Amino acid sequence: MSIVNFPHPEPSMAQTHTQGERVATLEAWASQHEQRCEERMNDMKALFVEVKSRISRLELAIWAALISFAGWAAVQLWASIS
């Protein structure tokens, strides 16, 4: 088994002496890392939902403006014909 030279996740890991201690430290670091990644993923999902909602409202506002403009243009056309 070859030893890979990874940066130490924690400064104290360089000072551990047994392989069991190093494995325990890495497992604890990996567990904490997974929890942080899960929290970040949940934050990104919530942000995505919020952005999607805002885009939907913006889309509705654009449609309302377009319909209003079409109505205004129809009234102007009707007034010029009459």
mmCIF file of the N, C-alpha and C atoms, coordinates in Angstrom:
data_MODEL
# 
_entry.id   MODEL 
# 
loop_
_atom_site.group_PDB 
_atom_site.id 
_atom_site.type_symbol 
_atom_site.label_atom_id 
_atom_site.label_alt_id 
_atom_site.label_comp_id 
_atom_site.label_asym_id 
_atom_site.label_entity_id 
_atom_site.label_seq_id 
_atom_site.pdbx_PDB_ins_code 
_atom_site.Cartn_x 
_atom_site.Cartn_y 
_atom_site.Cartn_z 
_atom_site.occupancy 
_atom_site.B_iso_or_equiv 
_atom_site.pdbx_formal_charge 
_atom_site.auth_seq_id 
_atom_site.auth_comp_id 
_atom_site.auth_asym_id 
_atom_site.auth_atom_id 
_atom_site.pdbx_PDB_model_num 
ATOM 1   N N  . MET A 1 1  ? 0.855   -1.172 0.000   1.00 0.00 ? 1  MET A N  1 
ATOM 2   C CA . MET A 1 1  ? 0.000   0.000  0.000   1.00 0.00 ? 1  MET A CA 1 
ATOM 3   C C  . MET A 1 1  ? 0.900   1.233  0.000   1.00 0.00 ? 1  MET A C  1 
ATOM 4   N N  . SER A 1 2  ? 0.667   2.111  -0.991  1.00 0.00 ? 2  SER A N  1 
ATOM 5   C CA . SER A 1 2  ? 1.498   3.299  -1.083  1.00 0.00 ? 2  SER A CA 1 
ATOM 6   C C  . SER A 1 2  ? 0.855   4.443  -0.309  1.00 0.00 ? 2  SER A C  1 
ATOM 7   N N  . ILE A 1 3  ? 1.670   5.329  0.168   1.00 0.00 ? 3  ILE A N  1 
ATOM 8   C CA . ILE A 1 3  ? 1.197   6.486  0.914   1.00 0.00 ? 3  ILE A CA 1 
ATOM 9   C C  . ILE A 1 3  ? 1.092   7.654  -0.051  1.00 0.00 ? 3  ILE A C  1 
ATOM 10  N N  . VAL A 1 4  ? -0.092  8.245  -0.129  1.00 0.00 ? 4  VAL A N  1 
ATOM 11  C CA . VAL A 1 4  ? -0.312  9.389  -0.996  1.00 0.00 ? 4  VAL A CA 1 
ATOM 12  C C  . VAL A 1 4  ? -0.112  10.649 -0.174  1.00 0.00 ? 4  VAL A C  1 
ATOM 13  N N  . ASN A 1 5  ? 0.544   11.637 -0.726  1.00 0.00 ? 5  ASN A N  1 
ATOM 14  C CA . ASN A 1 5  ? 0.858   12.861 0.003   1.00 0.00 ? 5  ASN A CA 1 
ATOM 15  C C  . ASN A 1 5  ? -0.261  13.879 -0.179  1.00 0.00 ? 5  ASN A C  1 
ATOM 16  N N  . PHE A 1 6  ? -1.349  13.719 0.566   1.00 0.00 ? 6  PHE A N  1 
ATOM 17  C CA . PHE A 1 6  ? -2.452  14.668 0.556   1.00 0.00 ? 6  PHE A CA 1 
ATOM 18  C C  . PHE A 1 6  ? -2.201  15.746 1.596   1.00 0.00 ? 6  PHE A C  1 
ATOM 19  N N  . PRO A 1 7  ? -2.693  16.961 1.368   1.00 0.00 ? 7  PRO A N  1 
ATOM 20  C CA . PRO A 1 7  ? -2.578  17.967 2.433   1.00 0.00 ? 7  PRO A CA 1 
ATOM 21  C C  . PRO A 1 7  ? -3.400  17.514 3.633   1.00 0.00 ? 7  PRO A C  1 
ATOM 22  N N  . HIS A 1 8  ? -2.908  17.807 4.787   1.00 0.00 ? 8  HIS A N  1 
ATOM 23  C CA . HIS A 1 8  ? -3.593  17.376 6.002   1.00 0.00 ? 8  HIS A CA 1 
ATOM 24  C C  . HIS A 1 8  ? -4.863  18.174 6.205   1.00 0.00 ? 8  HIS A C  1 
ATOM 25  N N  . PRO A 1 9  ? -6.018  17.504 6.388   1.00 0.00 ? 9  PRO A N  1 
ATOM 26  C CA . PRO A 1 9  ? -7.269  18.213 6.620   1.00 0.00 ? 9  PRO A CA 1 
ATOM 27  C C  . PRO A 1 9  ? -7.250  19.025 7.904   1.00 0.00 ? 9  PRO A C  1 
ATOM 28  N N  . GLU A 1 10 ? -6.511  18.550 8.868   1.00 0.00 ? 10 GLU A N  1 
ATOM 29  C CA . GLU A 1 10 ? -6.416  19.258 10.145  1.00 0.00 ? 10 GLU A CA 1 
ATOM 30  C C  . GLU A 1 10 ? -4.943  19.353 10.527  1.00 0.00 ? 10 GLU A C  1 
ATOM 31  N N  . PRO A 1 11 ? -4.544  20.458 11.141  1.00 0.00 ? 11 PRO A N  1 
ATOM 32  C CA . PRO A 1 11 ? -3.130  20.574 11.536  1.00 0.00 ? 11 PRO A CA 1 
ATOM 33  C C  . PRO A 1 11 ? -2.687  19.475 12.494  1.00 0.00 ? 11 PRO A C  1 
ATOM 34  N N  . SER A 1 12 ? -3.594  18.988 13.329  1.00 0.00 ? 12 SER A N  1 
ATOM 35  C CA . SER A 1 12 ? -3.211  17.982 14.320  1.00 0.00 ? 12 SER A CA 1 
ATOM 36  C C  . SER A 1 12 ? -2.931  16.630 13.677  1.00 0.00 ? 12 SER A C  1 
ATOM 37  N N  . MET A 1 13 ? -3.377  16.449 12.433  1.00 0.00 ? 13 MET A N  1 
ATOM 38  C CA . MET A 1 13 ? -3.195  15.152 11.798  1.00 0.00 ? 13 MET A CA 1 
ATOM 39  C C  . MET A 1 13 ? -1.715  14.851 11.548  1.00 0.00 ? 13 MET A C  1 
ATOM 40  N N  . ALA A 1 14 ? -0.941  15.884 11.290  1.00 0.00 ? 14 ALA A N  1 
ATOM 41  C CA . ALA A 1 14 ? 0.489   15.680 11.055  1.00 0.00 ? 14 ALA A CA 1 
ATOM 42  C C  . ALA A 1 14 ? 1.182   15.171 12.311  1.00 0.00 ? 14 ALA A C  1 
ATOM 43  N N  . GLN A 1 15 ? 0.581   15.368 13.459  1.00 0.00 ? 15 GLN A N  1 
ATOM 44  C CA . GLN A 1 15 ? 1.206   14.977 14.714  1.00 0.00 ? 15 GLN A CA 1 
ATOM 45  C C  . GLN A 1 15 ? 0.729   13.615 15.213  1.00 0.00 ? 15 GLN A C  1 
ATOM 46  N N  . THR A 1 16 ? -0.276  13.019 14.560  1.00 0.00 ? 16 THR A N  1 
ATOM 47  C CA . THR A 1 16 ? -0.731  11.701 15.005  1.00 0.00 ? 16 THR A CA 1 
ATOM 48  C C  . THR A 1 16 ? 0.306   10.664 14.607  1.00 0.00 ? 16 THR A C  1 
ATOM 49  N N  . HIS A 1 17 ? 0.360   9.586  15.387  1.00 0.00 ? 17 HIS A N  1 
ATOM 50  C CA . HIS A 1 17 ? 1.435   8.631  15.177  1.00 0.00 ? 17 HIS A CA 1 
ATOM 51  C C  . HIS A 1 17 ? 0.957   7.308  14.613  1.00 0.00 ? 17 HIS A C  1 
ATOM 52  N N  . THR A 1 18 ? -0.191  6.845  15.008  1.00 0.00 ? 18 THR A N  1 
ATOM 53  C CA . THR A 1 18 ? -0.604  5.535  14.539  1.00 0.00 ? 18 THR A CA 1 
ATOM 54  C C  . THR A 1 18 ? -1.544  5.661  13.348  1.00 0.00 ? 18 THR A C  1 
ATOM 55  N N  . GLN A 1 19 ? -1.571  4.583  12.584  1.00 0.00 ? 19 GLN A N  1 
ATOM 56  C CA . GLN A 1 19 ? -2.442  4.570  11.418  1.00 0.00 ? 19 GLN A CA 1 
ATOM 57  C C  . GLN A 1 19 ? -3.906  4.666  11.849  1.00 0.00 ? 19 GLN A C  1 
ATOM 58  N N  . GLY A 1 20 ? -4.242  4.056  12.976  1.00 0.00 ? 20 GLY A N  1 
ATOM 59  C CA . GLY A 1 20 ? -5.604  4.119  13.485  1.00 0.00 ? 20 GLY A CA 1 
ATOM 60  C C  . GLY A 1 20 ? -6.028  5.545  13.808  1.00 0.00 ? 20 GLY A C  1 
ATOM 61  N N  . GLU A 1 21 ? -5.110  6.302  14.397  1.00 0.00 ? 21 GLU A N  1 
ATOM 62  C CA . GLU A 1 21 ? -5.415  7.704  14.708  1.00 0.00 ? 21 GLU A CA 1 
ATOM 63  C C  . GLU A 1 21 ? -5.601  8.512  13.428  1.00 0.00 ? 21 GLU A C  1 
ATOM 64  N N  . ARG A 1 22 ? -4.737  8.249  12.438  1.00 0.00 ? 22 ARG A N  1 
ATOM 65  C CA . ARG A 1 22 ? -4.869  8.969  11.167  1.00 0.00 ? 22 ARG A CA 1 
ATOM 66  C C  . ARG A 1 22 ? -6.186  8.632  10.484  1.00 0.00 ? 22 ARG A C  1 
ATOM 67  N N  . VAL A 1 23 ? -6.558  7.368  10.497  1.00 0.00 ? 23 VAL A N  1 
ATOM 68  C CA . VAL A 1 23 ? -7.822  6.949  9.878   1.00 0.00 ? 23 VAL A CA 1 
ATOM 69  C C  . VAL A 1 23 ? -8.997  7.577  10.616  1.00 0.00 ? 23 VAL A C  1 
ATOM 70  N N  . ALA A 1 24 ? -8.965  7.592  11.928  1.00 0.00 ? 24 ALA A N  1 
ATOM 71  C CA . ALA A 1 24 ? -10.049 8.188  12.710  1.00 0.00 ? 24 ALA A CA 1 
ATOM 72  C C  . ALA A 1 24 ? -10.170 9.682  12.412  1.00 0.00 ? 24 ALA A C  1 
ATOM 73  N N  . THR A 1 25 ? -9.028  10.349 12.311  1.00 0.00 ? 25 THR A N  1 
ATOM 74  C CA . THR A 1 25 ? -9.036  11.786 12.008  1.00 0.00 ? 25 THR A CA 1 
ATOM 75  C C  . THR A 1 25 ? -9.607  12.031 10.622  1.00 0.00 ? 25 THR A C  1 
ATOM 76  N N  . LEU A 1 26 ? -9.195  11.230 9.647   1.00 0.00 ? 26 LEU A N  1 
ATOM 77  C CA . LEU A 1 26 ? -9.719  11.377 8.288   1.00 0.00 ? 26 LEU A CA 1 
ATOM 78  C C  . LEU A 1 26 ? -11.212 11.093 8.221   1.00 0.00 ? 26 LEU A C  1 
ATOM 79  N N  . GLU A 1 27 ? -11.658 10.081 8.936   1.00 0.00 ? 27 GLU A N  1 
ATOM 80  C CA . GLU A 1 27 ? -13.089 9.765  8.948   1.00 0.00 ? 27 GLU A CA 1 
ATOM 81  C C  . GLU A 1 27 ? -13.891 10.905 9.567   1.00 0.00 ? 27 GLU A C  1 
ATOM 82  N N  . ALA A 1 28 ? -13.377 11.489 10.637  1.00 0.00 ? 28 ALA A N  1 
ATOM 83  C CA . ALA A 1 28 ? -14.066 12.618 11.266  1.00 0.00 ? 28 ALA A CA 1 
ATOM 84  C C  . ALA A 1 28 ? -14.095 13.811 10.312  1.00 0.00 ? 28 ALA A C  1 
ATOM 85  N N  . TRP A 1 29 ? -12.980 14.072 9.649   1.00 0.00 ? 29 TRP A N  1 
ATOM 86  C CA . TRP A 1 29 ? -12.917 15.175 8.686   1.00 0.00 ? 29 TRP A CA 1 
ATOM 87  C C  . TRP A 1 29 ? -13.886 14.944 7.531   1.00 0.00 ? 29 TRP A C  1 
ATOM 88  N N  . ALA A 1 30 ? -13.922 13.717 7.004   1.00 0.00 ? 30 ALA A N  1 
ATOM 89  C CA . ALA A 1 30 ? -14.812 13.395 5.891   1.00 0.00 ? 30 ALA A CA 1 
ATOM 90  C C  . ALA A 1 30 ? -16.273 13.544 6.310   1.00 0.00 ? 30 ALA A C  1 
ATOM 91  N N  . SER A 1 31 ? -16.589 13.131 7.513   1.00 0.00 ? 31 SER A N  1 
ATOM 92  C CA . SER A 1 31 ? -17.964 13.262 8.001   1.00 0.00 ? 31 SER A CA 1 
ATOM 93  C C  . SER A 1 31 ? -18.373 14.733 8.104   1.00 0.00 ? 31 SER A C  1 
ATOM 94  N N  . GLN A 1 32 ? -17.482 15.537 8.667   1.00 0.00 ? 32 GLN A N  1 
ATOM 95  C CA . GLN A 1 32 ? -17.769 16.976 8.777   1.00 0.00 ? 32 GLN A CA 1 
ATOM 96  C C  . GLN A 1 32 ? -17.867 17.607 7.391   1.00 0.00 ? 32 GLN A C  1 
ATOM 97  N N  . HIS A 1 33 ? -17.015 17.173 6.490   1.00 0.00 ? 33 HIS A N  1 
ATOM 98  C CA . HIS A 1 33 ? -17.027 17.700 5.126   1.00 0.00 ? 33 HIS A CA 1 
ATOM 99  C C  . HIS A 1 33 ? -18.359 17.367 4.439   1.00 0.00 ? 33 HIS A C  1 
ATOM 100 N N  . GLU A 1 34 ? -18.820 16.140 4.600   1.00 0.00 ? 34 GLU A N  1 
ATOM 101 C CA . GLU A 1 34 ? -20.098 15.737 4.006   1.00 0.00 ? 34 GLU A CA 1 
ATOM 102 C C  . GLU A 1 34 ? -21.250 16.554 4.580   1.00 0.00 ? 34 GLU A C  1 
ATOM 103 N N  . GLN A 1 35 ? -21.222 16.824 5.869   1.00 0.00 ? 35 GLN A N  1 
ATOM 104 C CA . GLN A 1 35 ? -22.278 17.632 6.482   1.00 0.00 ? 35 GLN A CA 1 
ATOM 105 C C  . GLN A 1 35 ? -22.269 19.046 5.924   1.00 0.00 ? 35 GLN A C  1 
ATOM 106 N N  . ARG A 1 36 ? -21.074 19.629 5.778   1.00 0.00 ? 36 ARG A N  1 
ATOM 107 C CA . ARG A 1 36 ? -20.989 20.980 5.207   1.00 0.00 ? 36 ARG A CA 1 
ATOM 108 C C  . ARG A 1 36 ? -21.472 20.999 3.766   1.00 0.00 ? 36 ARG A C  1 
ATOM 109 N N  . CYS A 1 37 ? -21.111 19.983 3.003   1.00 0.00 ? 37 CYS A N  1 
ATOM 110 C CA . CYS A 1 37 ? -21.547 19.915 1.606   1.00 0.00 ? 37 CYS A CA 1 
ATOM 111 C C  . CYS A 1 37 ? -23.066 19.763 1.528   1.00 0.00 ? 37 CYS A C  1 
ATOM 112 N N  . GLU A 1 38 ? -23.636 18.971 2.415   1.00 0.00 ? 38 GLU A N  1 
ATOM 113 C CA . GLU A 1 38 ? -25.093 18.793 2.428   1.00 0.00 ? 38 GLU A CA 1 
ATOM 114 C C  . GLU A 1 38 ? -25.791 20.112 2.774   1.00 0.00 ? 38 GLU A C  1 
ATOM 115 N N  . GLU A 1 39 ? -25.255 20.838 3.745   1.00 0.00 ? 39 GLU A N  1 
ATOM 116 C CA . GLU A 1 39 ? -25.830 22.148 4.093   1.00 0.00 ? 39 GLU A CA 1 
ATOM 117 C C  . GLU A 1 39 ? -25.756 23.106 2.916   1.00 0.00 ? 39 GLU A C  1 
ATOM 118 N N  . ARG A 1 40 ? -24.614 23.118 2.245   1.00 0.00 ? 40 ARG A N  1 
ATOM 119 C CA . ARG A 1 40 ? -24.461 23.998 1.078   1.00 0.00 ? 40 ARG A CA 1 
ATOM 120 C C  . ARG A 1 40 ? -25.428 23.613 -0.029  1.00 0.00 ? 40 ARG A C  1 
ATOM 121 N N  . MET A 1 41 ? -25.595 22.308 -0.257  1.00 0.00 ? 41 MET A N  1 
ATOM 122 C CA . MET A 1 41 ? -26.511 21.846 -1.294  1.00 0.00 ? 41 MET A CA 1 
ATOM 123 C C  . MET A 1 41 ? -27.940 22.257 -0.959  1.00 0.00 ? 41 MET A C  1 
ATOM 124 N N  . ASN A 1 42 ? -28.332 22.145 0.298   1.00 0.00 ? 42 ASN A N  1 
ATOM 125 C CA . ASN A 1 42 ? -29.671 22.562 0.697   1.00 0.00 ? 42 ASN A CA 1 
ATOM 126 C C  . ASN A 1 42 ? -29.853 24.068 0.516   1.00 0.00 ? 42 ASN A C  1 
ATOM 127 N N  . ASP A 1 43 ? -28.820 24.845 0.824   1.00 0.00 ? 43 ASP A N  1 
ATOM 128 C CA . ASP A 1 43 ? -28.878 26.293 0.608   1.00 0.00 ? 43 ASP A CA 1 
ATOM 129 C C  . ASP A 1 43 ? -29.023 26.619 -0.877  1.00 0.00 ? 43 ASP A C  1 
ATOM 130 N N  . MET A 1 44 ? -28.274 25.896 -1.717  1.00 0.00 ? 44 MET A N  1 
ATOM 131 C CA . MET A 1 44 ? -28.365 26.132 -3.156  1.00 0.00 ? 44 MET A CA 1 
ATOM 132 C C  . MET A 1 44 ? -29.747 25.760 -3.691  1.00 0.00 ? 44 MET A C  1 
ATOM 133 N N  . LYS A 1 45 ? -30.323 24.671 -3.177  1.00 0.00 ? 45 LYS A N  1 
ATOM 134 C CA . LYS A 1 45 ? -31.667 24.279 -3.608  1.00 0.00 ? 45 LYS A CA 1 
ATOM 135 C C  . LYS A 1 45 ? -32.687 25.340 -3.223  1.00 0.00 ? 45 LYS A C  1 
ATOM 136 N N  . ALA A 1 46 ? -32.588 25.860 -2.015  1.00 0.00 ? 46 ALA A N  1 
ATOM 137 C CA . ALA A 1 46 ? -33.516 26.911 -1.573  1.00 0.00 ? 46 ALA A CA 1 
ATOM 138 C C  . ALA A 1 46 ? -33.349 28.162 -2.420  1.00 0.00 ? 46 ALA A C  1 
ATOM 139 N N  . LEU A 1 47 ? -32.113 28.516 -2.732  1.00 0.00 ? 47 LEU A N  1 
ATOM 140 C CA . LEU A 1 47 ? -31.855 29.681 -3.566  1.00 0.00 ? 47 LEU A CA 1 
ATOM 141 C C  . LEU A 1 47 ? -32.408 29.468 -4.971  1.00 0.00 ? 47 LEU A C  1 
ATOM 142 N N  . PHE A 1 48 ? -32.263 28.268 -5.507  1.00 0.00 ? 48 PHE A N  1 
ATOM 143 C CA . PHE A 1 48 ? -32.790 27.955 -6.830  1.00 0.00 ? 48 PHE A CA 1 
ATOM 144 C C  . PHE A 1 48 ? -34.303 28.108 -6.864  1.00 0.00 ? 48 PHE A C  1 
ATOM 145 N N  . VAL A 1 49 ? -34.979 27.628 -5.825  1.00 0.00 ? 49 VAL A N  1 
ATOM 146 C CA . VAL A 1 49 ? -36.434 27.761 -5.755  1.00 0.00 ? 49 VAL A CA 1 
ATOM 147 C C  . VAL A 1 49 ? -36.823 29.236 -5.716  1.00 0.00 ? 49 VAL A C  1 
ATOM 148 N N  . GLU A 1 50 ? -36.097 30.028 -4.944  1.00 0.00 ? 50 GLU A N  1 
ATOM 149 C CA . GLU A 1 50 ? -36.393 31.460 -4.849  1.00 0.00 ? 50 GLU A CA 1 
ATOM 150 C C  . GLU A 1 50 ? -36.171 32.163 -6.189  1.00 0.00 ? 50 GLU A C  1 
ATOM 151 N N  . VAL A 1 51 ? -35.072 31.850 -6.859  1.00 0.00 ? 51 VAL A N  1 
ATOM 152 C CA . VAL A 1 51 ? -34.781 32.471 -8.154  1.00 0.00 ? 51 VAL A CA 1 
ATOM 153 C C  . VAL A 1 51 ? -35.839 32.066 -9.178  1.00 0.00 ? 51 VAL A C  1 
ATOM 154 N N  . LYS A 1 52 ? -36.218 30.807 -9.171  1.00 0.00 ? 52 LYS A N  1 
ATOM 155 C CA . LYS A 1 52 ? -37.241 30.323 -10.105 1.00 0.00 ? 52 LYS A CA 1 
ATOM 156 C C  . LYS A 1 52 ? -38.566 31.041 -9.864  1.00 0.00 ? 52 LYS A C  1 
ATOM 157 N N  . SER A 1 53 ? -38.916 31.265 -8.621  1.00 0.00 ? 53 SER A N  1 
ATOM 158 C CA . SER A 1 53 ? -40.149 31.980 -8.283  1.00 0.00 ? 53 SER A CA 1 
ATOM 159 C C  . SER A 1 53 ? -40.092 33.417 -8.784  1.00 0.00 ? 53 SER A C  1 
ATOM 160 N N  . ARG A 1 54 ? -38.966 34.071 -8.583  1.00 0.00 ? 54 ARG A N  1 
ATOM 161 C CA . ARG A 1 54 ? -38.822 35.457 -9.039  1.00 0.00 ? 54 ARG A CA 1 
ATOM 162 C C  . ARG A 1 54 ? -38.889 35.546 -10.560 1.00 0.00 ? 54 ARG A C  1 
ATOM 163 N N  . ILE A 1 55 ? -38.291 34.591 -11.239 1.00 0.00 ? 55 ILE A N  1 
ATOM 164 C CA . ILE A 1 55 ? -38.340 34.590 -12.701 1.00 0.00 ? 55 ILE A CA 1 
ATOM 165 C C  . ILE A 1 55 ? -39.773 34.387 -13.179 1.00 0.00 ? 55 ILE A C  1 
ATOM 166 N N  . SER A 1 56 ? -40.521 33.521 -12.500 1.00 0.00 ? 56 SER A N  1 
ATOM 167 C CA . SER A 1 56 ? -41.921 33.303 -12.873 1.00 0.00 ? 56 SER A CA 1 
ATOM 168 C C  . SER A 1 56 ? -42.737 34.578 -12.698 1.00 0.00 ? 56 SER A C  1 
ATOM 169 N N  . ARG A 1 57 ? -42.509 35.294 -11.602 1.00 0.00 ? 57 ARG A N  1 
ATOM 170 C CA . ARG A 1 57 ? -43.219 36.559 -11.390 1.00 0.00 ? 57 ARG A CA 1 
ATOM 171 C C  . ARG A 1 57 ? -42.818 37.600 -12.428 1.00 0.00 ? 57 ARG A C  1 
ATOM 172 N N  . LEU A 1 58 ? -41.557 37.626 -12.784 1.00 0.00 ? 58 LEU A N  1 
ATOM 173 C CA . LEU A 1 58 ? -41.088 38.556 -13.813 1.00 0.00 ? 58 LEU A CA 1 
ATOM 174 C C  . LEU A 1 58 ? -41.722 38.222 -15.161 1.00 0.00 ? 58 LEU A C  1 
ATOM 175 N N  . GLU A 1 59 ? -41.826 36.951 -15.455 1.00 0.00 ? 59 GLU A N  1 
ATOM 176 C CA . GLU A 1 59 ? -42.472 36.519 -16.694 1.00 0.00 ? 59 GLU A CA 1 
ATOM 177 C C  . GLU A 1 59 ? -43.933 36.967 -16.727 1.00 0.00 ? 59 GLU A C  1 
ATOM 178 N N  . LEU A 1 60 ? -44.632 36.821 -15.618 1.00 0.00 ? 60 LEU A N  1 
ATOM 179 C CA . LEU A 1 60 ? -46.028 37.274 -15.546 1.00 0.00 ? 60 LEU A CA 1 
ATOM 180 C C  . LEU A 1 60 ? -46.125 38.784 -15.742 1.00 0.00 ? 60 LEU A C  1 
ATOM 181 N N  . ALA A 1 61 ? -45.204 39.525 -15.167 1.00 0.00 ? 61 ALA A N  1 
ATOM 182 C CA . ALA A 1 61 ? -45.209 40.980 -15.317 1.00 0.00 ? 61 ALA A CA 1 
ATOM 183 C C  . ALA A 1 61 ? -44.959 41.379 -16.772 1.00 0.00 ? 61 ALA A C  1 
ATOM 184 N N  . ILE A 1 62 ? -44.069 40.680 -17.438 1.00 0.00 ? 62 ILE A N  1 
ATOM 185 C CA . ILE A 1 62 ? -43.804 40.981 -18.850 1.00 0.00 ? 62 ILE A CA 1 
ATOM 186 C C  . ILE A 1 62 ? -45.028 40.690 -19.697 1.00 0.00 ? 62 ILE A C  1 
ATOM 187 N N  . TRP A 1 63 ? -45.688 39.553 -19.440 1.00 0.00 ? 63 TRP A N  1 
ATOM 188 C CA . TRP A 1 63 ? -46.914 39.238 -20.187 1.00 0.00 ? 63 TRP A CA 1 
ATOM 189 C C  . TRP A 1 63 ? -47.986 40.290 -19.929 1.00 0.00 ? 63 TRP A C  1 
ATOM 190 N N  . ALA A 1 64 ? -48.134 40.732 -18.698 1.00 0.00 ? 64 ALA A N  1 
ATOM 191 C CA . ALA A 1 64 ? -49.127 41.757 -18.373 1.00 0.00 ? 64 ALA A CA 1 
ATOM 192 C C  . ALA A 1 64 ? -48.820 43.049 -19.118 1.00 0.00 ? 64 ALA A C  1 
ATOM 193 N N  . ALA A 1 65 ? -47.543 43.437 -19.182 1.00 0.00 ? 65 ALA A N  1 
ATOM 194 C CA . ALA A 1 65 ? -47.157 44.651 -19.902 1.00 0.00 ? 65 ALA A CA 1 
ATOM 195 C C  . ALA A 1 65 ? -47.436 44.509 -21.390 1.00 0.00 ? 65 ALA A C  1 
ATOM 196 N N  . LEU A 1 66 ? -47.135 43.340 -21.955 1.00 0.00 ? 66 LEU A N  1 
ATOM 197 C CA . LEU A 1 66 ? -47.392 43.119 -23.379 1.00 0.00 ? 66 LEU A CA 1 
ATOM 198 C C  . LEU A 1 66 ? -48.885 43.170 -23.697 1.00 0.00 ? 66 LEU A C  1 
ATOM 199 N N  . ILE A 1 67 ? -49.697 42.564 -22.867 1.00 0.00 ? 67 ILE A N  1 
ATOM 200 C CA . ILE A 1 67 ? -51.145 42.582 -23.081 1.00 0.00 ? 67 ILE A CA 1 
ATOM 201 C C  . ILE A 1 67 ? -51.676 43.996 -22.929 1.00 0.00 ? 67 ILE A C  1 
ATOM 202 N N  . SER A 1 68 ? -51.163 44.725 -21.943 1.00 0.00 ? 68 SER A N  1 
ATOM 203 C CA . SER A 1 68 ? -51.579 46.114 -21.761 1.00 0.00 ? 68 SER A CA 1 
ATOM 204 C C  . SER A 1 68 ? -51.201 46.961 -22.973 1.00 0.00 ? 68 SER A C  1 
ATOM 205 N N  . PHE A 1 69 ? -50.009 46.772 -23.483 1.00 0.00 ? 69 PHE A N  1 
ATOM 206 C CA . PHE A 1 69 ? -49.573 47.519 -24.658 1.00 0.00 ? 69 PHE A CA 1 
ATOM 207 C C  . PHE A 1 69 ? -50.431 47.170 -25.870 1.00 0.00 ? 69 PHE A C  1 
ATOM 208 N N  . ALA A 1 70 ? -50.751 45.886 -26.046 1.00 0.00 ? 70 ALA A N  1 
ATOM 209 C CA . ALA A 1 70 ? -51.609 45.477 -27.165 1.00 0.00 ? 70 ALA A CA 1 
ATOM 210 C C  . ALA A 1 70 ? -52.990 46.113 -27.033 1.00 0.00 ? 70 ALA A C  1 
ATOM 211 N N  . GLY A 1 71 ? -53.522 46.162 -25.817 1.00 0.00 ? 71 GLY A N  1 
ATOM 212 C CA . GLY A 1 71 ? -54.821 46.818 -25.594 1.00 0.00 ? 71 GLY A CA 1 
ATOM 213 C C  . GLY A 1 71 ? -54.755 48.301 -25.894 1.00 0.00 ? 71 GLY A C  1 
ATOM 214 N N  . TRP A 1 72 ? -53.696 48.944 -25.440 1.00 0.00 ? 72 TRP A N  1 
ATOM 215 C CA . TRP A 1 72 ? -53.524 50.371 -25.705 1.00 0.00 ? 72 TRP A CA 1 
ATOM 216 C C  . TRP A 1 72 ? -53.421 50.630 -27.204 1.00 0.00 ? 72 TRP A C  1 
ATOM 217 N N  . ALA A 1 73 ? -52.650 49.794 -27.908 1.00 0.00 ? 73 ALA A N  1 
ATOM 218 C CA . ALA A 1 73 ? -52.496 49.956 -29.344 1.00 0.00 ? 73 ALA A CA 1 
ATOM 219 C C  . ALA A 1 73 ? -53.823 49.742 -30.064 1.00 0.00 ? 73 ALA A C  1 
ATOM 220 N N  . ALA A 1 74 ? -54.627 48.780 -29.599 1.00 0.00 ? 74 ALA A N  1 
ATOM 221 C CA . ALA A 1 74 ? -55.945 48.543 -30.193 1.00 0.00 ? 74 ALA A CA 1 
ATOM 222 C C  . ALA A 1 74 ? -56.853 49.741 -29.995 1.00 0.00 ? 74 ALA A C  1 
ATOM 223 N N  . VAL A 1 75 ? -56.829 50.335 -28.830 1.00 0.00 ? 75 VAL A N  1 
ATOM 224 C CA . VAL A 1 75 ? -57.657 51.520 -28.560 1.00 0.00 ? 75 VAL A CA 1 
ATOM 225 C C  . VAL A 1 75 ? -57.210 52.680 -29.433 1.00 0.00 ? 75 VAL A C  1 
ATOM 226 N N  . GLN A 1 76 ? -55.905 52.884 -29.589 1.00 0.00 ? 76 GLN A N  1 
ATOM 227 C CA . GLN A 1 76 ? -55.390 53.943 -30.430 1.00 0.00 ? 76 GLN A CA 1 
ATOM 228 C C  . GLN A 1 76 ? -55.807 53.745 -31.888 1.00 0.00 ? 76 GLN A C  1 
ATOM 229 N N  . LEU A 1 77 ? -55.724 52.513 -32.342 1.00 0.00 ? 77 LEU A N  1 
ATOM 230 C CA . LEU A 1 77 ? -56.134 52.199 -33.719 1.00 0.00 ? 77 LEU A CA 1 
ATOM 231 C C  . LEU A 1 77 ? -57.620 52.453 -33.905 1.00 0.00 ? 77 LEU A C  1 
ATOM 232 N N  . TRP A 1 78 ? -58.422 52.024 -32.947 1.00 0.00 ? 78 TRP A N  1 
ATOM 233 C CA . TRP A 1 78 ? -59.864 52.200 -33.031 1.00 0.00 ? 78 TRP A CA 1 
ATOM 234 C C  . TRP A 1 78 ? -60.217 53.698 -33.014 1.00 0.00 ? 78 TRP A C  1 
ATOM 235 N N  . ALA A 1 79 ? -59.503 54.490 -32.179 1.00 0.00 ? 79 ALA A N  1 
ATOM 236 C CA . ALA A 1 79 ? -59.754 55.919 -32.082 1.00 0.00 ? 79 ALA A CA 1 
ATOM 237 C C  . ALA A 1 79 ? -59.367 56.617 -33.404 1.00 0.00 ? 79 ALA A C  1 
ATOM 238 N N  . SER A 1 80 ? -58.326 56.168 -34.039 1.00 0.00 ? 80 SER A N  1 
ATOM 239 C CA . SER A 1 80 ? -57.928 56.820 -35.287 1.00 0.00 ? 80 SER A CA 1 
ATOM 240 C C  . SER A 1 80 ? -58.850 56.460 -36.439 1.00 0.00 ? 80 SER A C  1 
ATOM 241 N N  . ILE A 1 81 ? -59.477 55.292 -36.371 1.00 0.00 ? 81 ILE A N  1 
ATOM 242 C CA . ILE A 1 81 ? -60.413 54.887 -37.420 1.00 0.00 ? 81 ILE A CA 1 
ATOM 243 C C  . ILE A 1 81 ? -61.748 55.608 -37.238 1.00 0.00 ? 81 ILE A C  1 
ATOM 244 N N  . SER A 1 82 ? -62.149 55.796 -36.011 1.00 0.00 ? 82 SER A N  1 
ATOM 245 C CA . SER A 1 82 ? -63.465 56.402 -35.738 1.00 0.00 ? 82 SER A CA 1 
ATOM 246 C C  . SER A 1 82 ? -63.498 57.872 -35.963 1.00 0.00 ? 82 SER A C  1 
# 
